[in-house]
Amino acid sequence: MSLPDQLYNMKFAEYFESIRKMYLIDEKFKVICDNYCDNIVNGENYRKKKEKNFLKEQECEILSKELEEEILFYIVRNG
């Protein structure tokens, strides 16, 4: 069994050998590490969604302004 990718980070670099050994033999430690890894993945997913939603929000604002101008232009032209 290999370690999850999220455990390969600079915060744990000096403890890597201990982590590797403990992850394989200590079930409680493994659960803690797995919870940590799940949390990291979830955080990354939420960050991506937030960025995607922010871009979508900007697109909607731009389109709304363009449509506001079009509505006003239409009223002036045809009113």
N, C-alpha and C positions, 0 to 999 in steps of 0.2 A: 504494500500500500504506500503510495507516495503522498507527499504533503500537498495541500491545496496551494495554488499559486499565490494567494493573498498573504501567506506566511513568509514568502520570500521578499522581505522588505528591509530597508535599512534600520528600522527600529529594532529588529530582532537579529541583526547580522552577527553580533558577538555571541548570541545564544543559539545559533542555528543548530549546532550539533545536539545540544540539550533538547531543543524543540523537536528535532527529528526523532530522537530516542523516546522522549516522553509521549509524543503523539502516537507512537506505535504500541506502547505498553500501558499507558495510563488512560483509562477510559474517561475519567472525569476531565482530565486535561484535554483530551481529544474533543469532548463536547464543548468545552470553553473555546477552543480553537475553531471548531466548526461554526459555532455561533458568531464568533468574530468575523470569520470569512463570509458568512451569510450576510452579516450586517454591512460589510464593505461592499459586497456585490449589490445589495439593495440600495445603498447610498449612491453608488455609481449609476444605477438605473434611474433613481429619482432625479439625479443631477442632469442626466441626459433628457429625461422627460421635461424637466424644468426649462432647459435650453430650447428644446423643440417647441414647447408651449410659448416661450418668450418670443421666438421667431414668428410663430403663428399669430401671436397677439400683435406684433409689429406689422405683419402683412395685413391684418384686419384693419388696423388703424389707418394705414396708408390707403387701403381700398375705400374705407369710409370717407376719408377726406376727398378722394377723387370723386366719389359718388355725390358728396355734398356739393362740390363744385358743379358737377353735371346737372344736379337738380336745380341749383340756382340759375345756371346758364339756360336751362330749358325753360324755366319760369320767365326769365327776362326775354327770351327770344319768342316765346309763344304766349305770354300772358297778356 
